Structures are given as structure tokens and as C-alpha cells.
Amino acid sequence: MYYFQNVQTNKNCLNNKTEPSDCIFAENILEHVKTPLFILNSKFDSWQLGNEIKPVSIDDYTFYGNLFDLTIETSMANTKVSHSPVVDSC
């Protein structure tokens, strides 16, 4: 899909990743962005939950939410720029 759509992304990311398609995902490109970003994202995506993850218990929702938080925290820790995240869990 990356090549099919002729995606343009951060050159520093492309130089540091083995797969260019990795550089279209925020958790991979964030460390290469030099401009401070205000990141606003929902923790739970209703389409993704219902069609891909298909949780059967509250523990599944908790696991997914915690994994999302960890991804954001790890991505932010790998940057030298002070980005600001707001994650809505509604």
C-alpha cells in the first residue's frame, strides 16, 4: 500500500527504518519530527474494537487501552522535542 499510494513521509524516518511503510505510523515517525506537536487522539476506536479486536470482556478493553497508553508513552519518550498528547477515552 505504501508504494501503491506513493506516500511521502519524513526522510529521517525512512533512513532509520527497514520498512518504509513503518514511517506512516505516528509511533514510528514521532521521534523524527522536530516541530512540537499537539496530539489529540481517542484511546478507543469503535470500528477497530468491533471489527478487529472484538473484545469479549472488560479485561480485553483494559488491555487494549493500556497498550495504547504504553505506545503513546514510549513514542513520546523517544523524542527530543516536547510534544503534548491528549488522549480521550470516551
Secondary structure, DSSP 8 states (H G I E B T S, - for coil): -TTTTT----HHHHHH-SSGGGGGSHHHHGGG--S--EEEEES--HHHIIIII---SHHHHHHHHHHHHHHHHHHHHT-SS--EEEEE--
